[in-house]
Amino acid sequence: QMCIRDSFSRTGTCGFFNTCCYGSSACGGSKCYKSTLKSKIYRVNLKGGIIMTGMWTIIAAAVSFGISALMGVWLIPFLRKVHFGSTILEDGPKWHKSKQGTPLMGGFMFIAGIIVSTILCVTLFHSTSEETRLATIKIYAGLLMAVAFGAVGFIDDYIKVVKKRNLGLKAYQKLLFQFLVAAAYLLSIYLSGGTSTTYIPFVGTVDIGLFYWPIAAILIVGMVNAVNLTDGIDGLCGSVTFFGAIFFMMIASFSGYIGMSIFSAAVAGGCLGFLIWNFHPAKVFMGDTGSLFLGGVVCALAFGIDMPILMIPVGIVYIVEMFSDILQVLYFRATHGKRIFKMAPIHHHFEMCGWSEVKIVLVFSVVTIIGGVCAFILSRV
């Protein structure tokens, strides 16, 4: 075993296992040396540490993928049987009318896969290796936050399908529930020893003070709704989130958050399994149940590695979708009927310009990959 100290260190935790004490016998007599290539203290088991880490992420992704993909075999017929079909709004693209009645709430497929895979693999990983108490709590608190957001989405979907109200929950009701969920998550982190410090590229760790918590709550609710807006065409939200989760997995692994890396892998696997049924032409939609859950997951991953700022490059597609919608509404009201885009959110604009749904998904996925690469680089400086 060796301890490797990074020259750009942000924390004193070990990159792969437990806590490493550079220059101290507290590392169990492991050989230590200083590296100028990285910035963190790592204790690396050269015989199997990295391989074991990769193994757990692969297992997590595989389990989540399997559950998500297989659930479609019985969930989609069940949703059809109980008439849980989507209602296409009149103000959407006219050709979307052909999707009327497509089963909704398919998000349960990847929700089940992600929950089972994360709990199983993180528990097994912790049976052989240790992480800090706060790191562990952030995994499960983040998972619970995502489930709570998914519950808000389920209520919204239920009202749309059963109560026949196309718009579901009213905006103020949805925001109230979302802020309560975000506040509960942040409170759990605070009570578990979490601080108001966050990592900012090129600056380092910054203590924002009391302002951190309200800013964090606004950021979480904003991102959750941005992810929700991205779910507008077949395979878009699932594809973008799949690639986002891959990059969060890489960042978490290189930063020493192995449990969070496993969580990220489970998210990626669940999204991929769902895409088997959701890619164009979609046989099922995730609904607000799924999109709000994924929004919560994205926030959980970013806050779990103490780098919420990386949601900007990784989630650049979500952010553009959200602001295109906001700008469209503000401009429409200010000009009494004029529009910036042919339709908002922006994926509908490209549809109106003649792009196919597959092309939009491909281009937006590439943009997410570029943003993910930028995020990975920023996480190392």
C-alpha positions, 0 to 999 in steps of 0.5 A: 500500500502507498499513500500519495499526497496530491499537491492540489489537495482540497481535503484530507481524505483518502482517494480510495480507502479510509483516511490516509495520513501522509508522513504518519505511521497512522496509515498502518505502516504503509509506504508514503511519498509525495506526488506533484501530479495530483492534489489529494491524499490517496491510500492506494492498494496497488494489488486490488484497490482500483480494480475493486472500486471499478468492480463495484461500479460495474456491478451497481450499473449492471444490477440497476440496468437489469432491474430497469430493463426487465421491469418494462416487460410487465410494467408497461402492460400493467400501465396500459391495463389501468389506463395510465396513459399520457395526455398530450397538451394542445400547445405542443407539436401537432405530431406529438398527438400520435403519442396520446395514451403512451403509458406514463409513470415509467420512471418507476422502472429506473427508480426501482433499479437505482434504489435496489442497486445503490443500497445493495452495492454500497452496503456490500462495499462498506462491509469491506471498506470504510467511508466517513459517516458524512459521506455515507449519510450523503448517499442515503439522504440523497437517495431519499431526496430523489425518492421524495421528489419522485413522490411529488412527481407521482402526485402530479402524474396521478392528478393528470391521469386519474383526475383528468387535469392536464397540468397536474399540481398547481405551480405554487403547490409543486414549488412548496413541496419541492422546497420542503424536500430540499430543506429536509435534505440540507437539514439532514446534511447539516445535522450530520456535520456538513458545513457551508464550504464548497469547492470552486474551481481555480479558487479552492474550498470556500466557506459561504457561511449562512448564505450557503443553505438558502442558495443550495435550496434554490439551486436544488429546486431549480435544477430539479425543475430544469431536468423535468423540462428536459423530459419532452421528447423520446429518450432525451432526459434519460440519455442526457442523465445517463452521460451526466451520471457517467461523468459524476461517477468518474469525478467521484472516483478520482476524488475519493467518494467511492460510495457516491461513485457506486450511486452514480453508476447505478443511476447510469445503469438505470437510465440505460435500462429505461432507454430500451423502452423510452428511445424513439419511438417510446413505448413508455414515458418516465412522467414527472415521477421519473424526471423529478426523481432524476432531478433529485439524483443529479443534485444528490450526486453533485452535493454528495461530492461537495462540488455542486458548482459542477452541475453547471457544466454537467447539466448544461443541457438542463440549464439551457432548457430551463432558461429557454422556457423562462426567456420565452415566457418573459419575452412573450409577456413583455412584447404581448405575444412575440416569441424568441423561439418557435416553441419552448423549451428549446428541444421543441424549437429544434423540432419545429426547425425540422430536426428529428427526435433522434437527432436532438437526443444525439446532439444534446448528448454530445453537448452533455459529454463536452460539458462532462469533460469540462466538469472533470477537468475543473474538478481536478484544478 
